[in-house]
């Protein structure tokens, strides 16, 4: 089965504190709350969401993409309140090379609590055990210390820095690459 077929089914996961599930339009206010925060948007390729309409457009792309196996985004739901506090994702994947790139963004109110590590552990397990991936990688800006720590906690190894490889928000930025192998 191809990766896209697995995404059409979109497995859900539950951890001690989190539920990982499909995003829905009901999540609009929660997602807008953290996507409108400049600190959350700064290291990302997307701009600060200045209106709910922008966030709704993002949700529309993701939700319609679920049907075609083109969306790999999971809502990170805080089980205690049912509130969506972030998004974890398979950003890119290759059926031929058995490689997945993971990513995430999280509400500033939940930074530093191990939430992303908890969520991504589930996705990494899924990527290796169910999708038979050989390699899972993550990338972040060189100044994104939090993401570097998350990737190291996940057991990923630093592979190197791509110099000025992305043009984000009017400037070329360096990107660090981390990975973990099935072996």
C-alpha positions, 0 to 999 in steps of 0.5 A: 500500500502506498503512503497516500493510502495510509493517509486517506485512513488517517490513523489516530493516536492517543498518549497520556496527555494528547490525542492526535487526530484529523483537523476539522473546521471546528478547530478554527478558533483554536488553530487561529489562536496559535497561528496568529502568534508571531512567535509561533509563525517566526520560524515557519515558512508561512506568515502570521495568520492575521485573520480567521479567513487565512486560518480557514483557508489552511484548514480547507487545504488540509481537510480536502487533502485528507480524501486524496491522501495528500494531507499528513497533518494531525491536530494535537489535542490537549486531552484535558480540555479538548483544545487543539494546541498544535499541529504535527505533520508528515510534511513530505514523503517518498514511497520509493525512498521510504523517507518521511519529513516530519514537522510541527508547530505548537501554541506558545502556551505549551512550549517546554513541556515535552508535548511535541516530543510526545506527539512526534514519538507516535508519528515516528513509531507509525512511520517505521512500524506501519509505513515501513519507512527507512528514514525519518527526518526533521529540519529547522532554522539554525536559531530554533533551539527548541526544535533542535532539542526536540529532535535530539530527544527523539533520538534523531542525529544532526546531519548538517546545515544547509546554508541559506537554502530557504527564502523565508519572510524576506531572507535566506535562512540556514536549515539544520537537518536531523534524522533517525533510521529504522535500523 
